[in-house]
Amino acid sequence: MIDGQIHNIVSVATVISEIKSILEERHGKLERVSVAAAGRALKTMEGSMTIDIVGKPLFTSEDINRLELAAVQVAQQKLLSTATTADDYYYCVGYSVLHYKLDGDEIGSLIDQAGRSATAEVIATFLPRVVVESLLSALKRAGLEMEALTLEPIAAINVLIPPSMRRLNVALVDIGAGTSDIAITDNNTVVSYGMVPIAGDEITEALSNHFLLDFPVAESAKRSLSTNEKITILDILGFEQQVPSAEVVAIIKPAIDKLASSIADEIIRLNNNKSPQAVMVVGGGSLTPLLPKELSSRLDLPENRVGIRALDALSDITLSDGIVSTPALVTPIGIAIAARRAPIHYMSVNVNEKTIRLFELKEMTVGDALLAANIKARQLYGKPGMGMSMTLNGELMTIPGEHGRSAKIVLNGNPASTKDLIANGDEITLERGKDGKDASLTIRELIGDIRPFEVTVNGNKHTIVPTIECNGEPVELDAAIHDRDQVVYSHSTKLNDVLSEINIETSSPFEVYINNKRILLEDWSTTFLLNDLPVTPQHPLKDGDVVQFEAHASPTVGEVISSLDQPTRSVASITFNGQPVTITDSGSSILLNGRRVDNSAKVLSGDRLSIEETVHRPFLFSDIFLFIDYSLPTTAPTSYQLLRNGEPIGFNDPIFSGDALEIKFSS
């Protein structure tokens, strides 16, 4: 046997038979046996499972149980991924919840919680099936039946920490030669256990390396540190020396710190990232100098909360002469006592007509049996139906499939849950959860029950019929929609949409943009009457409505600007040679939709006007010739004079409204 695993069943069975024969000579026939499995055969793995709970009913205890089981399944798959073995290589022998999370944040309980996602994080422990199956085979060859199985890492906890003490958060550390096994109690149970691959040999190796000692010599020197002030050592070169114990302890202090740190870190990890209330240390490695003190420091506990426990902690124990009571004997004796007081019973149940062997680390449940049978977590739920995506009037939509239904669990013919307790010989049947239906939808379910309606517009009756197309083809309301379909429909009841559908153009509201500013021109907006009452263009219509409207002619640029009280030119009224003349000065440059126009251009709703203001200048005498048709006399005198109101004036002198201008010729 190596590390608790039988490598040669026939040889082991032979040894068992020899021991059995010796015992039967002393005590009579033996048929049943209790077995202890080594702690280093245990495997631990953390697992996490997150599920989407949007739109689902509030979380129940059964939902949480299934979520935990799914997380354990993840831990089991992670464990299997590290070894090239079959899926059923490991038995799950127990798990503890590390954290629950709601929407990514830690929470105490998920019961009745609602949110986007729920997560369970667990630490699960596994026992290689080959360990048990080979044990059963060896025992069968020796004519023995396994009555109970005890795991060494928790054997000591069964005798040192009785059930009445397990409500306390206590860590028990068994420090051996190669490993330090840890078990933790809380809430009236053993909540977790683990192993650190560092123990007494780490200290021995530190002594051996420093003083060049053979390993057995270093081991002997280490054990004498706690009882002698000086130790005598003989190195591999044959030199003997005496070294004060205090000096040796100082030399091995880094190794002690490493051991203490490793154990403390694992205790905190197993204990939900916090220190326990107390720590009990057993095993030969517990006598390592300074170890309890270093553990208390790293766990932030008083020194009297970390103690070495020896056989005096066990009641009803009598030692034969020559046996010294030390912490190293606690675990072996605990194994013997636990085999009778708190054994891990062997149990067989049938899951879907397949025999499954279970080992009772606690009261076993249906969930434990499902894990041992390698029932995948996804088998506890039906698969959700396939969703589909589609577009409606160009907008992408996703239609989800139906949620799957939970599996039906039957225990001995009765409905059961994953937390129901089981006993030897129970029959468990798992009926796979029903898959959800794929997404399905009709046009009517998507857009509603839309029907044609009739309206009267300015005395003419019109029937408004909805248009529905799927992938460019006309369809009926009861047509089914498929994945990636493109649905387009039009059936607005708004007045302006109805008028557009029957090809009636209106200008309501009449809006223009002047220098990028939106302006509503009510004088040119179309007026609507619905059943003789004024309404807006967005008013919804119904079957039988009567609509009347009056459209207005489009205004000119000048009319638009006049309505805004925004002059665009200067005007002067004068007389020239007795005839009245009106002089105007265009003071603004007007652009309509980017083109230069005059005041007579027509403006439509939605047009853009840009008015560029310019600086006005005074009218000059010469400007009148732009507004009159004047020709010089054919028999013109040799000289002339320009007059304004009878006074001489220059050709480029300013004139003003009301002035009387003339040209006088003289010979």
Phi, psi and omega per residue, in radians:
M1 nan 2.412 3.076
I2 -2.278 2.154 3.126
D3 0.926 0.691 3.060
G4 1.445 0.013 -3.137
Q5 -1.926 2.344 3.124
I6 -1.393 2.176 3.110
H7 -1.732 -0.372 3.120
N8 -2.416 1.716 -3.043
I9 -1.092 -0.723 -3.101
V10 -1.110 -0.778 -3.129
S11 -1.132 -0.770 3.137
V12 -1.117 -0.730 3.127
A13 -1.060 -0.618 3.114
T14 -1.124 -0.781 3.121
V15 -1.102 -0.749 3.135
I16 -1.056 -0.732 -3.124
S17 -1.112 -0.680 3.124
E18 -1.118 -0.797 -3.140
I19 -1.138 -0.701 3.131
K20 -1.050 -0.736 -3.126
S21 -1.098 -0.746 3.140
I22 -1.089 -0.773 -3.114
L23 -1.188 -0.639 -3.128
E24 -1.169 -0.515 3.072
E25 -1.121 -0.550 -3.107
R26 -1.568 -0.620 -2.934
H27 -2.160 -0.031 -3.130
G28 1.693 -3.069 -3.024
K29 -1.126 2.408 3.119
L30 -2.073 2.280 -3.117
E31 -2.129 -0.436 -3.093
R32 -2.184 2.691 -3.052
V33 -2.546 2.544 3.005
S34 -1.757 2.443 -3.012
V35 -2.112 2.455 3.046
A36 -1.954 2.203 3.092
A37 -1.691 2.480 -3.100
A38 -1.183 2.553 -3.111
G39 -1.125 -0.572 -3.079
R40 -1.269 -0.103 3.051
A41 -1.413 -0.235 3.129
L42 -1.314 2.580 3.049
K43 -2.168 2.419 3.069
T44 -2.140 2.564 -3.127
M45 -2.703 2.441 3.074
E46 -1.612 2.540 3.108
G47 -2.441 2.654 -3.131
S48 -2.419 2.441 3.089
M49 -2.355 2.282 3.097
T50 -2.119 2.322 3.106
I51 -2.210 2.691 3.108
D52 -1.435 2.201 -3.126
I53 -2.074 0.274 3.119
V54 -1.129 2.222 3.080
G55 1.342 0.066 3.141
K56 -1.654 2.774 3.077
P57 -1.058 2.847 -3.140
L58 -1.018 2.606 -3.066
F59 -1.165 2.335 3.068
T60 -1.931 3.006 3.120
S61 -1.048 -0.671 3.140
E62 -1.171 -0.659 3.079
D63 -1.052 -0.755 -3.141
I64 -1.144 -0.712 3.119
N65 -1.041 -0.744 -3.141
R66 -1.185 -0.648 3.106
L67 -1.127 -0.751 3.093
E68 -1.055 -0.762 -3.125
L69 -1.091 -0.664 3.092
A70 -1.127 -0.674 3.110
A71 -1.150 -0.686 3.085
V72 -1.112 -0.665 3.103
Q73 -1.064 -0.687 3.090
V74 -1.096 -0.771 3.111
A75 -1.057 -0.700 3.138
Q76 -1.147 -0.706 3.121
Q77 -1.165 -0.660 3.085
K78 -1.094 -0.707 3.121
L79 -1.131 -0.759 -3.123
L80 -1.158 -0.534 -3.107
S81 -1.217 -0.261 3.140
T82 -1.578 -0.056 -3.121
A83 -2.426 2.618 3.119
T84 -1.569 1.330 -3.083
T85 -2.310 2.993 3.066
A86 -1.275 2.855 -3.076
D87 -1.102 -0.454 -3.070
D88 -1.753 0.500 -3.049
Y89 -1.244 -0.528 -3.070
Y90 -2.031 2.449 2.920
Y91 -1.549 2.301 2.948
C92 -1.416 2.125 -3.080
V93 -1.888 0.059 3.092
G94 2.746 2.781 3.096
Y95 -2.648 2.756 3.065
S96 -2.271 2.487 3.109
V97 -1.382 2.204 3.076
L98 -1.508 -0.832 -3.116
H99 -2.646 2.579 2.821
Y100 -1.855 2.549 3.105
K101 -2.352 2.436 3.052
L102 -2.099 2.051 -3.092
D103 0.977 0.631 3.058
G104 1.540 -0.139 -3.137
D105 -1.867 2.448 -3.137
E106 -1.098 2.485 -3.129
I107 -2.544 2.619 -3.059
G108 -1.200 -0.696 -3.109
S109 -2.594 2.544 3.125
L110 -1.679 -0.066 -3.077
I111 -1.090 2.246 3.109
D112 1.140 0.252 3.115
Q113 -1.488 2.626 3.065
A114 -2.303 2.510 -3.135
G115 -3.128 -2.689 -3.131
R116 -1.633 -0.697 -3.097
S117 -2.564 2.628 3.094
A118 -2.206 2.433 -3.075
T119 -2.301 2.442 2.980
A120 -2.148 2.250 3.065
E121 -1.991 2.237 -3.060
V122 -2.260 2.792 2.904
I123 -2.033 2.109 -3.066
A124 -2.001 2.607 -3.141
T125 -2.066 2.507 -3.028
F126 -2.344 2.583 3.085
L127 -2.097 2.253 3.122
P128 -1.038 2.266 -3.113
R129 -1.109 -0.549 -3.107
V130 -1.085 -0.510 3.120
V131 -1.064 -0.843 -3.073
V132 -1.303 -0.796 -3.093
E133 -1.082 -0.679 3.121
S134 -1.222 -0.629 3.063
L135 -1.069 -0.789 3.136
L136 -1.052 -0.717 -3.135
S137 -1.159 -0.753 3.131
A138 -1.119 -0.740 3.134
L139 -1.131 -0.682 -3.139
K140 -1.095 -0.716 3.096
R141 -1.090 -0.551 -3.129
A142 -1.554 0.060 3.106
G143 1.342 0.505 -3.122
L144 -2.122 2.666 3.089
E145 -2.020 2.316 3.133
M146 -1.234 2.091 3.107
E147 -1.588 -0.674 -3.099
A148 -2.701 2.688 3.097
L149 -2.127 2.241 3.095
T150 -2.033 2.360 3.094
L151 -1.657 2.226 -3.062
E152 -0.999 -0.695 -3.087
P153 -1.073 -0.427 -3.125
I154 -1.963 0.096 3.136
A155 -1.089 -0.801 -3.100
A156 -1.117 -0.591 -3.099
I157 -1.182 -0.477 3.137
N158 -1.223 -0.413 -3.121
V159 -1.848 -0.484 -3.130
L160 -1.494 -0.558 -3.089
I161 -2.148 1.619 -3.135
P162 -1.173 2.890 -3.113
P163 -0.946 -0.552 -3.121
S164 -1.166 -0.375 -3.139
M165 -1.683 -0.132 -3.001
R166 -1.358 -0.074 3.005
R167 -1.256 -0.322 3.099
L168 -1.454 2.619 3.115
N169 -1.554 1.618 -3.035
V170 -2.160 2.423 3.061
A171 -1.880 2.314 3.060
L172 -1.944 2.216 -3.116
V173 -2.078 2.098 3.090
D174 -1.814 1.830 -3.075
I175 -1.704 1.907 3.139
G176 -1.747 -2.462 -3.128
A177 -1.575 -0.906 -3.070
G178 -1.787 -0.415 -3.099
T179 -2.379 2.723 3.006
S180 -2.044 1.965 -3.102
D181 -1.608 2.438 -3.049
I182 -2.204 2.378 3.012
A183 -2.337 2.483 -3.054
I184 -2.259 2.362 3.080
T185 -1.937 2.647 3.073
D186 -3.069 2.604 3.075
N187 0.917 0.745 3.013
N188 1.209 0.415 3.125
T189 -2.723 2.957 2.977
V190 -1.463 1.939 -2.993
V191 -1.586 -0.451 -3.141
S192 -2.880 2.782 3.074
Y193 -2.670 2.654 -3.086
G194 -2.769 -2.994 -3.058
M195 -2.562 2.451 3.025
V196 -1.976 2.182 -3.086
P197 -1.370 0.659 3.087
I198 -2.359 2.336 -3.140
A199 -2.745 -2.534 -3.027
G200 -1.068 -0.559 -3.126
D201 -1.091 -0.481 3.112
E202 -1.074 -0.689 3.139
I203 -1.244 -0.738 3.139
T204 -1.064 -0.729 -3.138
E205 -1.138 -0.606 3.102
A206 -1.109 -0.728 3.084
L207 -1.128 -0.780 -3.097
S208 -1.075 -0.754 -3.096
N209 -1.185 -0.678 -3.064
H210 -1.293 -0.748 -3.046
F211 -1.771 0.118 -3.108
L212 0.961 0.986 -3.107
L213 -1.881 2.556 2.953
D214 -1.118 2.579 -3.015
F215 -0.991 -0.811 3.115
P216 -1.060 -0.638 3.110
V217 -1.136 -0.759 3.123
A218 -1.103 -0.652 3.133
E219 -1.131 -0.754 3.125
S220 -1.119 -0.717 3.135
A221 -1.125 -0.689 -3.141
K222 -1.085 -0.739 -3.085
R223 -1.198 -0.447 -3.115
S224 -1.503 -0.072 -3.099
L225 -1.110 -0.632 -3.049
S226 -1.405 -0.180 -3.082
T227 -2.052 -0.310 -3.082
N228 -2.094 2.508 3.083
E229 -1.316 -0.515 3.062
K230 -2.278 2.614 3.087
I231 -2.129 2.554 3.128
T232 -1.827 2.207 -3.086
I233 -2.245 2.612 3.127
L234 -2.175 1.978 -3.061
D235 -1.415 3.113 -3.020
I236 -1.237 -0.213 3.094
L237 -1.616 -0.017 3.099
G238 1.608 0.066 3.126
F239 -1.498 2.302 3.134
E240 -1.850 2.455 3.106
Q241 -2.613 2.720 3.064
Q242 -1.887 2.296 -3.084
V243 -2.238 2.307 3.088
P244 -1.030 2.442 -3.126
S245 -1.030 -0.653 -3.130
A246 -1.084 -0.652 3.131
E247 -1.187 -0.672 3.122
V248 -1.141 -0.731 3.132
V249 -1.062 -0.710 3.122
A250 -1.099 -0.622 -3.127
I251 -1.200 -0.695 -3.089
I252 -1.578 0.103 -3.111
K253 -0.994 -0.759 3.102
P254 -1.023 -0.669 3.119
A255 -1.187 -0.661 3.092
I256 -1.117 -0.749 3.124
D257 -1.067 -0.728 -3.140
K258 -1.111 -0.740 3.122
L259 -1.114 -0.819 -3.134
A260 -1.104 -0.738 -3.125
S261 -1.124 -0.750 -3.133
S262 -1.101 -0.771 -3.141
I263 -1.155 -0.773 -3.114
A264 -1.104 -0.746 3.136
D265 -1.081 -0.711 -3.131
E266 -1.222 -0.656 3.090
I267 -1.056 -0.810 -3.125
I268 -1.121 -0.714 3.129
R269 -1.111 -0.779 -3.138
L270 -1.205 -0.397 -3.044
N271 -1.785 0.613 3.092
N272 1.020 0.762 3.023
N273 1.077 0.632 3.038
K274 -2.567 2.801 3.128
S275 -1.381 2.562 3.061
P276 -1.325 3.088 3.118
Q277 -1.311 -0.522 -3.123
A278 -2.761 2.844 3.128
V279 -2.311 2.262 3.025
M280 -1.858 2.292 -3.109
V281 -2.034 2.226 3.109
V282 -2.307 3.118 -3.137
G283 1.592 2.816 -3.105
G284 -1.052 -0.586 -3.132
G285 -1.235 -0.220 3.133
S286 -1.165 -0.341 -3.125
L287 -1.448 0.062 3.091
T288 -1.012 2.238 -3.101
P289 -0.986 2.471 3.045
L290 1.204 -0.064 -3.039
L291 -1.108 -0.857 3.126
P292 -1.021 -0.697 -3.139
K293 -1.117 -0.754 -3.142
E294 -1.155 -0.650 3.100
L295 -1.114 -0.769 -3.137
S296 -1.096 -0.640 3.137
S297 -1.155 -0.782 -3.089
R298 -1.296 -0.419 3.104
L299 -1.669 0.037 3.132
D300 0.984 0.792 3.119
L301 -2.063 2.618 3.010
P302 -1.039 2.643 -3.093
E303 -1.067 -0.504 -3.135
N304 -1.396 0.044 3.066
R305 -1.734 0.003 3.051
V306 -2.150 1.955 -3.028
G307 -2.316 2.607 3.037
I308 -1.524 2.232 -3.112
R309 -1.880 2.262 3.116
A310 -1.951 -2.937 -3.069
L311 -1.157 -0.325 3.137
D312 -1.160 -0.228 3.090
A313 -1.382 -0.234 3.142
L314 -1.702 2.282 3.121
S315 -1.517 2.747 3.058
D316 1.065 0.610 3.108
I317 -2.008 2.198 3.087
T318 -2.097 2.221 -3.102
L319 -1.715 2.429 3.061
S320 -1.228 2.811 3.119
D321 -1.056 2.445 3.114
G322 1.617 -0.148 3.106
I323 -1.711 2.096 -3.118
V324 -1.583 2.310 3.135
S325 -1.317 1.973 3.105
T326 -2.386 2.808 3.072
P327 -1.056 -0.359 -3.124
A328 -1.167 -0.369 -3.090
L329 -1.589 -0.129 -3.059
V330 -1.083 -0.857 -3.073
T331 -1.155 -0.823 3.107
P332 -1.016 -0.751 3.126
I333 -1.211 -0.632 3.103
G334 -1.075 -0.636 3.102
I335 -1.100 -0.768 -3.123
A336 -1.121 -0.765 -3.123
I337 -1.211 -0.738 -3.100
A338 -1.103 -0.514 3.131
A339 -1.062 -0.458 3.117
R340 -1.798 -0.703 -3.064
R341 -1.396 -0.800 -3.049
A342 -2.425 1.097 -3.116
P343 -1.326 2.765 3.000
I344 -1.625 1.790 -3.039
H345 -1.236 2.566 3.064
Y346 -1.487 2.347 -3.067
M347 -2.397 2.482 3.056
S348 -2.116 2.263 3.058
V349 -2.329 2.814 3.098
N350 -1.873 2.176 3.079
V351 -2.026 1.990 -3.078
N352 0.884 0.795 3.060
E353 1.215 0.264 3.075
K354 -1.967 2.261 -3.107
T355 -1.307 2.227 -3.132
I356 -2.148 2.331 3.094
R357 -1.718 2.315 -3.131
L358 -2.170 2.710 3.139
F359 -2.198 2.133 -2.953
E360 -1.418 1.566 2.927
L361 -1.309 -0.349 3.129
K362 -2.734 -3.025 3.022
E363 -1.129 2.132 -3.016
M364 -1.431 2.566 -3.092
T365 -2.117 2.999 3.073
V366 -1.022 -0.685 3.130
G367 -1.034 -0.694 3.100
D368 -1.074 -0.711 -3.134
A369 -1.167 -0.678 3.138
L370 -1.135 -0.687 3.102
L371 -1.127 -0.788 -3.130
A372 -1.108 -0.520 3.118
A373 -1.447 0.060 3.133
N374 1.046 0.658 3.045
I375 -1.319 2.106 -3.123
K376 -1.185 2.531 -3.131
A377 -1.034 -0.585 -3.107
R378 -1.170 -0.321 3.110
Q379 -1.296 -0.239 3.117
L380 -1.419 -0.170 3.130
Y381 -2.298 2.497 2.962
G382 -1.254 2.596 3.132
K383 -1.199 2.465 3.060
P384 -1.170 2.589 3.119
G385 -1.166 2.726 3.138
M386 -1.194 2.344 3.048
G387 -1.503 3.103 3.077
M388 -2.553 2.733 3.100
S389 -2.064 2.630 -3.129
M390 -2.739 2.946 3.055
T391 -2.084 2.420 3.084
L392 -2.110 1.969 -3.079
N393 0.890 0.725 3.074
G394 1.500 -0.096 -3.127
E395 -1.749 2.206 -3.108
L396 -1.233 2.340 3.118
M397 -2.296 2.552 3.085
T398 -2.053 2.221 3.130
I399 -1.890 1.976 -3.092
P400 -1.302 2.699 3.015
G401 -1.414 3.009 -3.117
E402 -1.286 2.489 3.071
H403 -1.108 2.514 3.051
G404 -1.277 2.722 3.130
R405 -1.671 2.613 -3.111
S406 -1.143 2.665 3.084
A407 -1.176 2.724 3.100
K408 -1.798 2.120 -3.134
I409 -1.843 2.254 3.140
V410 -2.103 2.188 3.119
L411 -2.009 1.970 -3.127
N412 0.922 0.696 3.076
G413 1.534 -0.061 -3.107
N414 -2.043 2.557 3.087
P415 -1.023 2.484 -3.075
A416 -2.537 2.947 3.057
S417 -2.052 3.031 -3.116
T418 -1.189 -0.293 -3.113
K419 -1.691 -0.012 3.108
D420 -1.179 2.428 -3.128
L421 -1.290 2.615 3.138
I422 -2.199 2.822 3.132
A423 -2.311 2.956 -3.131
N424 -1.010 2.319 3.099
G425 1.538 0.001 -3.117
D426 -1.150 2.649 3.088
E427 -1.906 2.136 -3.139
I428 -2.083 2.301 3.101
T429 -2.168 2.298 3.122
L430 -2.009 1.983 3.063
E431 -1.634 2.070 -3.042
R432 -0.923 2.470 3.100
G433 -1.062 2.553 -3.106
K434 -1.364 2.271 3.125
D435 -1.185 2.523 3.090
G436 -1.257 2.710 3.127
K437 -1.306 2.578 3.057
D438 -1.153 2.697 -3.139
A439 -1.047 2.366 3.087
S440 -2.479 2.528 -3.045
L441 -2.799 2.510 3.022
T442 -1.887 2.888 3.093
I443 -1.022 -0.718 -3.125
R444 -1.089 -0.737 3.130
E445 -1.177 -0.472 -3.104
L446 -1.387 -0.846 -3.015
I447 -1.949 -0.054 3.127
G448 1.629 3.095 -3.094
D449 -1.593 1.609 -3.097
I450 -1.754 2.397 -3.075
R451 -2.252 2.748 3.052
P452 -1.135 2.689 3.030
F453 -2.487 2.801 -3.040
E454 -2.026 2.352 3.073
V455 -2.338 2.764 3.088
T456 -1.986 2.170 -3.112
V457 -2.099 2.016 -3.121
N458 0.867 0.767 3.070
G459 1.510 -0.137 -3.134
N460 -1.844 2.299 -3.137
K461 -1.485 2.439 3.130
H462 -2.376 2.404 3.051
T463 -1.794 2.126 -3.117
I464 -1.670 1.920 -3.077
V465 -1.850 2.274 3.111
P466 -1.173 2.565 3.046
T467 -1.950 2.198 -3.115
I468 -2.273 2.185 3.111
E469 -2.286 2.488 3.046
C470 -2.175 2.052 -3.088
N471 0.976 0.648 3.075
G472 1.483 -0.020 -3.131
E473 -1.971 2.424 3.087
P474 -1.081 2.428 3.132
V475 -2.389 2.843 3.088
E476 -1.596 2.928 -3.110
L477 -1.098 -0.525 -3.077
D478 -1.593 0.173 3.102
A479 -1.221 2.472 3.138
A480 -1.407 2.548 3.097
I481 -1.761 2.417 -3.141
H482 -2.037 2.933 -3.113
D483 -1.003 2.358 3.094
R484 1.250 0.201 3.053
D485 -1.152 2.659 3.082
Q486 -2.074 1.936 -3.078
V487 -1.843 2.286 3.083
V488 -2.250 2.242 3.090
Y489 -2.463 2.686 3.125
S490 -2.426 2.108 3.109
H491 -2.858 1.004 3.124
S492 -1.420 2.482 3.081
T493 -1.755 0.073 3.124
K494 -1.199 2.514 -3.068
L495 -0.977 -0.841 -3.091
N496 -1.149 -0.600 3.098
D497 -1.199 -0.671 3.118
V498 -1.122 -0.789 3.124
L499 -1.070 -0.690 3.113
S500 -1.116 -0.679 -3.126
E501 -1.149 -0.570 3.133
I502 -1.691 0.332 3.006
N503 1.078 0.704 3.037
I504 -1.895 2.072 -3.130
E505 -1.619 2.321 3.093
T506 -2.323 2.882 3.099
S507 -2.045 1.182 3.132
S508 -2.450 2.119 -0.111
P509 -1.339 2.694 3.098
F510 -1.559 1.890 -3.063
E511 -2.159 2.414 3.017
V512 -2.291 2.844 3.110
Y513 -2.023 2.007 3.129
I514 -1.905 2.029 -3.050
N515 0.891 0.790 3.087
N516 1.187 0.221 3.091
K517 -1.869 2.202 -3.108
R518 -1.261 2.211 -3.118
I519 -2.195 2.233 3.067
L520 -1.623 2.159 3.133
L521 -1.885 1.625 -3.054
E522 -1.162 -0.500 -3.094
D523 -1.104 -0.427 -3.129
W524 -1.939 0.100 3.097
S525 -1.363 2.503 3.120
T526 -1.211 2.416 3.117
T527 -1.743 2.229 -3.122
F528 -1.954 2.429 3.042
L529 -2.164 2.216 3.080
L530 -1.997 1.963 -3.080
N531 0.937 0.746 3.078
D532 1.242 0.207 3.089
L533 -2.063 2.398 -3.128
P534 -1.164 2.452 3.129
V535 -2.439 2.899 3.083
T536 -1.571 2.851 3.126
P537 -1.104 -0.350 -3.129
Q538 -1.550 0.065 -3.084
H539 -1.180 2.296 3.131
P540 -1.301 2.499 3.112
L541 -1.809 2.761 3.054
K542 -2.320 2.949 -3.073
D543 -1.009 2.256 3.090
G544 1.627 -0.030 -3.129
D545 -1.169 2.608 3.105
V546 -2.027 2.153 -3.078
V547 -2.051 2.350 3.012
Q548 -2.228 2.522 3.095
F549 -2.609 2.712 3.126
E550 -2.222 2.114 3.136
A551 -1.610 2.667 -3.139
H552 -1.991 2.586 3.098
A553 -1.144 2.597 -3.136
S554 -1.172 2.426 -3.139
P555 -1.371 2.894 3.019
T556 -1.584 2.964 3.093
V557 -1.049 -0.734 -3.136
G558 -1.102 -0.690 3.136
E559 -1.167 -0.695 3.122
V560 -1.094 -0.808 -3.096
I561 -1.195 -0.663 3.104
S562 -1.087 -0.664 -3.136
S563 -1.166 -0.348 3.128
L564 -1.639 -0.003 -3.113
D565 0.978 0.862 -3.103
Q566 -2.219 1.591 -3.102
P567 -1.121 2.596 -3.123
T568 -2.099 0.025 -3.125
R569 -2.740 2.881 3.029
S570 -1.789 2.610 -3.088
V571 -2.305 2.406 3.059
A572 -2.340 2.251 3.095
S573 -1.822 2.110 -3.085
I574 -2.369 3.092 2.975
T575 -2.117 2.514 3.101
F576 -2.267 2.062 -3.065
N577 0.888 0.657 3.065
G578 1.539 -0.122 -3.131
Q579 -1.781 2.328 3.130
P580 -1.203 2.448 3.131
V581 -2.433 2.383 3.059
T582 -1.863 2.141 -3.136
I583 -1.863 2.292 3.099
T584 -2.139 2.657 3.128
D585 -2.226 1.994 3.121
S586 -1.227 1.883 -3.085
G587 -1.621 -0.077 -3.101
S588 -2.359 2.582 3.009
S589 -1.765 2.132 -3.026
I590 -1.911 2.228 3.066
L591 -2.018 2.285 3.076
L592 -1.979 1.952 -3.088
N593 0.930 0.651 3.067
G594 1.569 -0.056 3.127
R595 -1.932 2.457 3.129
R596 -1.294 2.254 -3.110
V597 -2.378 2.964 3.024
D598 -1.819 -3.040 -3.028
N599 -1.219 -0.216 -3.074
S600 -1.566 -0.114 -3.105
A601 -1.166 2.494 3.134
K602 -1.395 2.523 -3.139
V603 -2.039 2.304 3.095
L604 -1.877 2.773 3.115
S605 -1.039 2.312 -3.131
G606 1.635 -0.142 3.133
D607 -1.162 2.791 3.129
R608 -2.068 2.182 3.113
L609 -1.906 2.356 3.035
S610 -2.117 2.107 -3.125
I611 -1.974 1.955 -3.132
E612 -1.714 1.914 -3.106
E613 -1.245 2.438 3.051
T614 -2.152 2.849 -3.116
V615 -1.392 2.206 3.108
H616 -1.277 2.478 3.047
R617 -2.065 2.777 3.100
P618 -1.137 2.616 3.025
F619 -1.237 2.486 3.102
L620 -1.902 2.805 3.121
F621 -0.980 -0.643 -3.082
S622 -1.184 -0.354 -3.091
D623 -1.160 -0.388 -3.052
I624 -1.166 -0.437 -3.091
F625 -1.257 -0.209 3.053
L626 -1.384 -0.283 -3.041
F627 -2.060 0.044 3.122
I628 -2.291 2.775 3.072
D629 -1.839 1.634 -3.015
Y630 -2.060 2.324 3.088
S631 -2.217 2.504 3.118
L632 -1.196 2.543 3.081
P633 -1.052 2.518 -3.124
T634 -1.196 -0.496 3.090
T635 -1.930 1.041 -3.047
A636 -1.257 2.451 3.038
P637 -1.103 3.031 -3.077
T638 -1.405 -0.311 -3.135
S639 -2.403 2.775 3.107
Y640 -2.521 2.927 -3.127
Q641 -2.450 2.325 3.070
L642 -1.614 2.246 -3.083
L643 -2.176 2.470 2.983
R644 -2.186 2.013 -3.110
N645 0.960 0.664 3.090
G646 1.447 -0.047 -3.119
E647 -1.880 2.532 3.122
P648 -1.066 2.556 -3.116
I649 -2.575 2.636 3.105
G650 -1.459 2.873 -3.097
F651 -1.116 -0.555 -3.108
N652 -1.914 0.352 3.079
D653 -1.425 2.616 -3.108
P654 -1.238 2.636 3.035
I655 -2.232 2.851 -3.046
F656 -2.397 2.800 -3.132
S657 -1.012 2.349 -3.125
G658 1.679 -0.174 3.137
D659 -1.214 2.636 3.027
A660 -1.920 2.020 -3.077
L661 -1.925 2.563 3.077
E662 -2.740 2.816 3.040
I663 -2.096 2.154 3.125
K664 -1.952 2.312 3.120
F665 -1.829 2.553 3.103
S666 -2.395 2.670 -3.106
S667 -1.610 nan nan
